[in-house]
Amino acid sequence: MSVCSRASMRMICVVGAVATMAFTNLGAAVAAPVAIKFSHVLSNDSPKGQTALKFKELAEKRLPGKVSVEVFPSAQLYNDAGSLQALLLGDIQLVAVSLSNVKKYTKKLQIFDLPFLFKDLEAVERFQASPEGRGLLKAMDGKGYMGLGYLHNGMKLMTANDPLRIPSDASGRKFRIMSSDVLAAQYEALGAHPVKKPFSEVFTLLQTKAIDGQENTWSNMWTKKFYEVQDYITETNHGVVEYIILTSSSFWSGLPEDIRAELEQVMVESIAHGNNVARTKAVADRKKVVDAGRNTIIKLTDEQRAQWVGVMRPVWKQFEDQIGKNLIDAAVAANSGP
Ligand code: LMR
């Protein structure tokens, strides 16, 4: 006979069962939330920083107690290369890295570095929304990564200690670039010396004149104060800084279905927010740099621009086999508008 069937013990058993249920429910209620560390190399007020913070805000609001998001800006944890390794090791769960820094994992995404390929951010967006562009989000799948979306920063300018008006002005000078063979080829075509360095080192390299120049967006020029340590800015708009937001396939596929679906929606909304910030900052941060009055800003004449295009565009041919002509054609088509 079970002890619980005895009248004297019945009350104790009922109380025990209720206590066990309460304990079990309590256990479920206090189950640890899914911890998500989101690492990137820019400041909180950059398009990438604002995307990460929006993701934290929306994810924690929509999934209270189920997820907790920590954002680590300004390369506090890792630079881009380190963050890609840390993602696979499970030390972090989300990164937004420049597409110029992923060539080790796929050659196809090098398309975003081809000089004078996209005429503006709208063209980039059309390409990213095309079947070819959407397919590229999966280009790193086999390597353990999952692309959750693209994010803009802006069009690139060239800066230097001396004026850059025609391609030969860059000849013999040292330019910091991201870890991209296309960007290296672009500077070699100019007769310049490309120096691959992480973003976190750029300010000091410029300040100490270890390099002569670099290329970046208005937003990065302002938020990282590069304009303080360069005299000349040429509005080349020759390329783009675009990001891919990555997670690890094993982390993402291991999430409970309902949490994953909500986080995917949150990511879509966070990217839309970040893209708006990018558009606003491309104008507002340009104005801040201009108003600071420290730089000579060079606008290229049509004739000068044609010279830069003439020297740099042959780089496309060099990388056509690695990237795929079909992708390049789709990107060129995206310039024509809807
Ligand atoms: C760089 O120059 O490395 C950047 O454009 C990095 C970034 O994330 O914007």
Residues whose N, C-alpha, C, O or C-beta is under 5 A from the ligand:
A	BS01	LMR	S98 M178 F199 E215 V241
